[in-house]
């Protein structure tokens, strides 16, 4: 099986980049929910932006 490896670094709109973008977005969303649950205030209030 020759050709490009799935783990090669690629730039632009590739399926791998979109997968990583989705995964990191899910992690960020869960982190925001946990922050809100623990502190009792929204993320923007927690950071002092609102």
C-alpha positions in Angstrom: 0.0 0.0 0.0 1.8 3.1 -1.2 0.7 6.6 -1.4 0.1 9.4 1.1 -0.1 8.6 4.8 -3.3 9.7 6.5 -1.2 11.4 9.1 0.9 13.6 6.8 0.7 17.3 7.6 -1.6 19.0 5.1 -2.8 22.5 4.9 -6.2 23.8 3.8 -9.6 22.4 3.8 -8.9 18.7 4.0 -11.0 16.0 5.6 -8.3 15.6 8.4 -8.3 19.3 9.1 -12.1 19.3 9.3 -12.1 16.3 11.7 -9.6 18.0 14.0 -11.6 21.3 13.8 -14.7 19.4 14.9 -13.0 17.6 17.7 -11.4 20.7 19.1 -14.8 22.5 18.9 -16.4 19.7 20.9 -13.7 19.9 23.5 -14.1 23.7 23.8 -17.8 23.4 24.1 -17.5 20.8 26.9 -14.9 23.0 28.6 -17.3 26.0 28.5 -20.1 23.9 30.0 -17.8 22.6 32.8 -16.7 26.2 33.5 -20.2 27.4 33.7 -21.3 24.5 36.0 -18.3 25.0 38.3 -18.3 28.8 38.6 -22.0 29.4 38.3 -21.6 32.1 35.7 -21.1 32.1 31.9 -17.8 31.9 30.2 -17.9 35.6 29.1 -18.5 36.7 32.7 -15.8 34.3 33.9 -13.3 36.0 31.6 -14.6 39.5 32.5 -15.8 40.2 29.0 -19.4 40.9 29.9 
